[in-house]
Structures are given as structure tokens and as C-alpha cells.
Amino acid sequence: SRIVYRIIPSQATIFLELKAKGVDVASLTALQYKRQTEYPAFEKAYNKYRYARGTYTYLGFNLKDPRFADRRVRLAFAHAINRQELLDGVVQGLGRLASGPFRPGTWADNLDVKPLPYDPKRAVALLAEAGWKRNAAGQLEKDGRPFTFELLTNQGNDERKKIAEIIQASLRELGVGVEIRVLEWAALLKEHIKKRQF
């Protein structure tokens, strides 16, 4: 006679509620779908469905920051991150690479635009072209300033946190320092995204 829609901010808590039969329907993370629900009691209690979702995870740059306003820096980051390895490891191969903001396989997706290849050497060359050089400590710097920045993501989403950590490690290889900051979703949107404070 009624449907109760519960807002549960943590994916881990949602999964615990699902296993305890506290909820009837929930989305699963890739890890939960592939590895944590393959046992008889779960399969008897629930039907699992796999479908293409309309979501994607991305690294967004604040172009008001002169470092990221330089297209060469953004291209270097794209070449420095092995996105296929990221998909295979974090989402268990259940995701697809996108070459823009449109979901692959939809009418708006342009098949002529290919994803940039993983190419760390090209990344190093692009950053050097943009004026970033390694100092004695191995960090990139320009005009005496090290290349460090803060990467924001939302709490309660382990997949995004893992992706942020992989990005951090990939950029560390280039000599870029990345500090990850995990924020509550509403605060991330209100105080940072909407105000362009990121």
C-alpha cells in the first residue's frame, strides 16, 4: 500500500541494510555486485539486475586556476591516468571509457572522438612544454612554486575515494602533489562546487 524511500548516505550502510533485509531495493557497487552477493542466501532473497546507468565519474578542473586553464596541463593529466586500469580495478570491468560528457552508446556520443591514450611520457613532455620542471626533491615546480592541489570528493562513496587515490598516485609519478579531501555531499555542492571554490 506504500513505498518508503530511505536516504542512506553511505553505500556500505545501504549494503548492510540490504543483507539484513531492512530495504527491498538498492543499487550495488561493482565490488558488491561481482564479489559480495554471490552466495545462496542473497541469491534466494534478491534478484540482481545489471544495466547501463546514466552516471559517470570524472576529474573536474577549475579553469579559474591558471594552472588548469593551460590545456597542456589538462592533457598531461589525461595521459598520466590509466583509465582502463582504473575501470578494471575499481569497478571490476563493469564501466566503460567515455571520451566526453555523454554516455557511450547513446545518440549524443560521438564515436569519432577517441579517448586519450595512457601515455606517461607524453604527460611529462606536455608539462615541460607548459613550463613545469622537476626540482631536486622530484616535485614539479614553476616560478619557484610546487605543483600541488586539493582534490575534493564526497563521503560515503568508496569507488570515488579509490579513484581519487589512484589519480593521486598517478600524478605523484609526474611530481604533482595531490591532497584528497572527502566532504559531505551537500557541503561539497554548496560550499565548493556552486561557489567555484575547488
HELIX and SHEET records of a PDB file:
HELIX    1   1 GLN A   11  LYS A   19  1                                   9    
HELIX    2   2 ALA A   30  ARG A   35  1                                   6    
HELIX    3   3 PRO A   40  ALA A   45  1                                   6    
HELIX    4   4 PRO A   66  ALA A   69  1                                   4    
HELIX    5   5 ARG A   71  ALA A   80  1                                  10    
HELIX    6   6 ARG A   83  VAL A   90  1                                   8    
HELIX    7   7 PRO A  120  GLU A  129  1                                  10    
HELIX    8   8 ASP A  158  LEU A  174  1                                  17    
HELIX    9   9 TRP A  185  ALA A  187  1                                   3    
HELIX   10  10 LEU A  188  ILE A  193  3                                   6    
SHEET    1   A 3 LYS A 133  ARG A 134  0                                        
SHEET    2   A 3 LEU A 140  LYS A 142 -1                                        
SHEET    3   A 3 ARG A 145  PRO A 146 -1                                        
SHEET    1   B 2 THR A 148  ASN A 154  0                                        
SHEET    2   B 2 GLY A 177  LEU A 183  1                                        
END                                                                             
